[in-house]
Amino acid sequence: MQAVMYDHFGDASVLSVREVAVPQAARGQVQVRVRMASLNPVDFKLRSGILRLLGRPKRPAITGKDFAGDITALGAEVQGYRVGQRVFGSVDPLGGQGSCAQFVALATDLIAPAPDALSDEVAASLPVASGTALQSLTDIAGLRHGQSILITGASGAVGASAVQLARSIGARITGVCGTANIDYVRSIGAEHVIDYNTANWQQSDERYDVIFDAAAAASFSAAKPRLTPNGIYINTMPRPALYWAAVVARATSRQRCVPFLLKTDAALLQRLAKLAAERVIVPRIHEIIDFAQVASAQRRMQEGKVHGKVCVRVDV
Ligand SMILES: NC(=O)c1ccc[n+]([C@@H]2O[C@H](COP(=O)([O-])OP(=O)(O)OC[C@H]3O[C@@H](n4cnc5c(N)ncnc54)[C@H](OP(=O)(O)O)[C@@H]3O)[C@@H](O)[C@H]2O)c1
């Protein structure tokens, strides 16, 4: 099969479209023909090697995590799925697979059925970005109707899903984004929008029940004065200082600091499918490209020139 691969960590020039063996479904796994993949910042972070401390993909590695497609084979002991069924999900890139490939093989806990109402590009856009928003706002923050939330990166894939979810919960939303995206962030549900180029929310007088730092643009010490006494700060880029801040916050206050790491499972994917089918979450598709354009797309993502999801059409 064809896949977008790299042998060494580095910039986007290490990527090339190559021929590689089709992965087979082991016990408890399904083999899926990928129809659409979607790109996330974690793909270029893994490729560049900056996440080495969290784990190194086995090389040669295939880039990409998220996909939508249909099942082509069932491994032993797989129940509840059939060949031909449309599914979507997220591969574990540390296990030697990637979604910018014609086929993937993975455990059924990393997939869910794709409802007919969802296009391939919408289904492929959900797992990492919208999954991060859903897990952060509901499972971790327990966001409730009437609470106030500030969301950084509100125009990005994670942040926009968070704005849409917070709107459905009935929270009062402040979104932080760049100048070009103010109207978009307001249109998806933010009551207030702060342009990070002209204003600094960390120096305002407002206080929020939840600060979801999807852009990982602040620190707990900067966000702390802007939290209510029981407020929670969630940052999507875990690093040692955040874990230490989390310990100190627990010991000395009722505030919480949470370094976030996504844990994908079938239940989370099923919740995402339902929310997208109900159009609570509507991913913003920036563009649909093919394998040959993945390297240049990752380059533009790294440069902050992409607003929304880049999807990769996979022709078999
Ligand atoms: N830890 C985890 O498990 C996990 C899971 C998923 C994602 N993430 C991380 O979450 C981050 C966001 O992912 P994404 O897919 O949403 O990326 P994205 O689509 O590229 O969005 C990034 C957003 O950040 C905004 N931004 C840039 N500088 C900012 C600032 N100073 N203040 C506020 N917003 C700012 C951009 O706004 P404009 O475009 O309007 O300028 C853009 O909306 C990435 O770093 C990703 O790696 C982590």
The ligand as a MOL file (V3000), in Angstrom:
LIG
                    3D

  0  0  0     0  0            999 V3000
M  V30 BEGIN CTAB
M  V30 COUNTS 48 52 0 0 0
M  V30 BEGIN ATOM
M  V30 1 N -2.2690 17.1080 25.0450 0
M  V30 2 C -3.0880 16.5310 24.1730 0
M  V30 3 O -3.5080 15.3780 24.3510 0
M  V30 4 C -3.5010 17.3180 22.9640 0
M  V30 5 C -4.5470 16.8430 22.1510 0
M  V30 6 C -4.9360 17.6330 21.0590 0
M  V30 7 C -4.2830 18.8290 20.7740 0
M  V30 8 N -3.2490 19.2250 21.5840 0 CHG=1
M  V30 9 C -2.5510 20.4860 21.3230 0
M  V30 10 O -3.4870 21.5440 21.3430 0
M  V30 11 C -3.0040 22.6110 20.5550 0
M  V30 12 C -4.1250 23.1190 19.6410 0
M  V30 13 O -4.4330 22.1320 18.6660 0
M  V30 14 P -5.3420 22.4940 17.4060 0
M  V30 15 O -5.4980 21.2610 16.6010 0
M  V30 16 O -6.5420 23.2290 17.8460 0 CHG=-1
M  V30 17 O -4.3660 23.5170 16.6320 0
M  V30 18 P -4.7560 24.6470 15.5800 0
M  V30 19 O -5.9710 24.2400 14.8200 0
M  V30 20 O -3.5150 24.9630 14.8460 0
M  V30 21 O -5.1810 25.8970 16.4590 0
M  V30 22 C -4.2590 26.6920 17.1500 0
M  V30 23 C -5.0010 27.9100 17.6090 0
M  V30 24 O -4.2090 28.6750 18.5230 0
M  V30 25 C -4.5170 30.0280 18.3150 0
M  V30 26 N -3.4600 30.8400 18.9050 0
M  V30 27 C -2.1960 31.0270 18.4850 0
M  V30 28 N -1.5520 31.8460 19.3510 0
M  V30 29 C -2.4390 32.1550 20.3330 0
M  V30 30 C -2.3800 32.9690 21.4950 0
M  V30 31 N -1.2620 33.6220 21.8380 0
M  V30 32 N -3.4720 33.0610 22.2740 0
M  V30 33 C -4.6090 32.4000 21.9540 0
M  V30 34 N -4.7450 31.6240 20.8590 0
M  V30 35 C -3.6580 31.5100 20.0620 0
M  V30 36 C -4.6680 30.1720 16.8120 0
M  V30 37 O -5.4640 31.3100 16.5570 0
M  V30 38 P -5.5470 32.0640 15.1180 0
M  V30 39 O -5.4360 30.9770 14.0720 0
M  V30 40 O -6.8970 32.7140 15.1430 0
M  V30 41 O -4.4010 33.0140 15.0580 0
M  V30 42 C -5.3840 28.8620 16.4780 0
M  V30 43 O -6.7640 29.0320 16.5930 0
M  V30 44 C -1.7750 22.0680 19.7940 0
M  V30 45 O -0.6090 22.5020 20.4370 0
M  V30 46 C -1.9320 20.5640 19.9440 0
M  V30 47 O -0.7060 19.8690 19.8590 0
M  V30 48 C -2.8480 18.4950 22.6620 0
M  V30 END ATOM
M  V30 BEGIN BOND
M  V30 1 1 1 2
M  V30 2 2 2 3
M  V30 3 1 2 4
M  V30 4 1 4 5
M  V30 5 2 4 48
M  V30 6 2 5 6
M  V30 7 1 6 7
M  V30 8 2 7 8
M  V30 9 1 8 9
M  V30 10 1 8 48
M  V30 11 1 9 10
M  V30 12 1 9 46
M  V30 13 1 10 11
M  V30 14 1 11 12
M  V30 15 1 11 44
M  V30 16 1 12 13
M  V30 17 1 13 14
M  V30 18 2 14 15
M  V30 19 1 14 16
M  V30 20 1 14 17
M  V30 21 1 17 18
M  V30 22 2 18 19
M  V30 23 1 18 20
M  V30 24 1 18 21
M  V30 25 1 21 22
M  V30 26 1 22 23
M  V30 27 1 23 24
M  V30 28 1 23 42
M  V30 29 1 24 25
M  V30 30 1 25 26
M  V30 31 1 25 36
M  V30 32 1 26 27
M  V30 33 1 26 35
M  V30 34 2 27 28
M  V30 35 1 28 29
M  V30 36 1 29 30
M  V30 37 2 29 35
M  V30 38 1 30 31
M  V30 39 2 30 32
M  V30 40 1 32 33
M  V30 41 2 33 34
M  V30 42 1 34 35
M  V30 43 1 36 37
M  V30 44 1 36 42
M  V30 45 1 37 38
M  V30 46 2 38 39
M  V30 47 1 38 40
M  V30 48 1 38 41
M  V30 49 1 42 43
M  V30 50 1 44 45
M  V30 51 1 44 46
M  V30 52 1 46 47
M  V30 END BOND
M  V30 END CTAB
M  END
